[in-house]
């Protein structure tokens, strides 16, 4: 982990829409360093206003707003994209993250429809790709510990599983890891 301290994990979040804003808020409150990016300046501006209102000045040192993917992932230990759950969007963002993030960075992508095994096979780091198998509404609604399903592949490294598991536990979730459906016949 970057800096060697669990709560100093650096998280790059791509997309400042509702899910990206919620993830940035939850991660900053949990003590993580957060870099929030959006290609649309208006989305980033709305996210800044929202997060400043929620966090106040005290938590803002944990949170930075950036305008490029490269800035968001340059120091990231974990990169989470919040792009639409469509094949073309996921392939494009994972391609960009794979090329811009340091080799240590774990890539997590929310998807309920796509195979993480297929998506990961299009990267140079399939061992560092994990799917967040939850709808945005399941993540952002309610309080208290909730289960979250995270899908892996036969190639997913134990260190990637451990890092993502720690992240979600700190956010108040009980992570459960499952092998991607497409992998079950191969393992």
Secondary structure as GFF3:
##gff-version 3
##sequence-region A 1 187
A	DSSP	three_ten_helix	2	4	.	.	.	ID=ss1
A	DSSP	three_ten_helix	6	8	.	.	.	ID=ss2
A	DSSP	beta_strand	10	14	.	.	.	ID=ss3
A	DSSP	alpha_helix	18	29	.	.	.	ID=ss4
A	DSSP	beta_strand	33	37	.	.	.	ID=ss5
A	DSSP	alpha_helix	41	59	.	.	.	ID=ss6
A	DSSP	three_ten_helix	60	62	.	.	.	ID=ss7
A	DSSP	beta_strand	63	66	.	.	.	ID=ss8
A	DSSP	alpha_helix	69	73	.	.	.	ID=ss9
A	DSSP	beta_strand	78	81	.	.	.	ID=ss10
A	DSSP	alpha_helix	87	100	.	.	.	ID=ss11
A	DSSP	beta_strand	106	110	.	.	.	ID=ss12
A	DSSP	alpha_helix	116	120	.	.	.	ID=ss13
A	DSSP	three_ten_helix	126	128	.	.	.	ID=ss14
A	DSSP	beta_strand	129	132	.	.	.	ID=ss15
A	DSSP	alpha_helix	136	140	.	.	.	ID=ss16
A	DSSP	beta_strand	146	152	.	.	.	ID=ss17
A	DSSP	alpha_helix	158	170	.	.	.	ID=ss18
A	DSSP	beta_strand	173	179	.	.	.	ID=ss19
A	DSSP	alpha_helix	181	184	.	.	.	ID=ss20
###
